[in-house]
Amino acid sequence: MRGWEAKYKEVGLVVLGVHSPEFSFEKEIQNVEPAAREQGITYPVAVDSDFKIWRAFDNHYWPADYYIDGKSRIRYRHFGEGDYEECERVIQQLLIENGARLPDQKTITNAADGIQAAPSGDIRSPETYVGYRMAERFALPGRLAWDEPKVYTPPSRPSLNQWGLSGLWKVGGESGELQQAPGKIVFRFHSRDLHLVLAPGKKGGPVRYRVMLDGAVPSESHGVDTSPDGAGEVSEARLYQLIRQKGRVEDRTFEIEFLDSGVMAVVFTFG
């Protein structure tokens, strides 16, 4: 809640979270609890694995914010990231209507970093799924084989927002699982940040990886989950920030090579 809970708790703000999992591994409490702790979430979070709350609000978005007044009326909705100052102004208005005396009406400055930092204003790459149910822009040669192992060859010169696989992968509805190391994913993207949801897979244990940007180590453009020389490891199921470009944002070719088998790649997101 970007610090809103702590700032307004004493004047009546009540915050409730709802976790409606997009992927099957997000239904597991043992995955949800550490993620909530890591993000400093202290308010109650309902795990809505059967999407009953999601459907009750007729929701269609991750994330989605609903602002409810003292008479249980939904007064404002916000979908996606951004517009943080406007959302805080709505909170202030509803608290004042409910008789609260605010210590001040300044808004909180966005000071988050890493994955929690505000998105950049130059994003030309869309959320992209690896699993075949929602996969788009998979680059030739070849095509995705559904639910069976296949050796893939990556595109030599992918166009913007095209991606491909290298090595022996089994692509399911939600994700692609590397059957034999090494294996790669290649993506031509345009954004400041590149994230990828990864999981160690059924075999468990960390999976080592190496990231390249335009054929070289990322250096100062590494993400929080990647060292300057491109090294990192998948130790739990979560979103990994692999690239944060410094300076000018332009079209770049991203590669991630997994040095151990079993990793599951789910979805790319950009910021």
URHUPE-V392295 format. One record per helix or strand of 3 or more residues. SS is the DSSP state (alpha for helix, beta for strand). FROM is the first residue (numbers start at 1). TO is the last residue. Records with the same first field share a line. If there is no record, write none. Layout:
SS=FROM-TO, FROM-TO
//
This chain:
alpha=4-11, 24-27, 29-38, 52-56, 84-97, 114-116, 219-221
beta=17-19, 45-47, 64-68, 74-79, 149-152, 163-171, 176-189, 193-199, 207-213, 231-234, 238-244, 252-258, 264-270
//
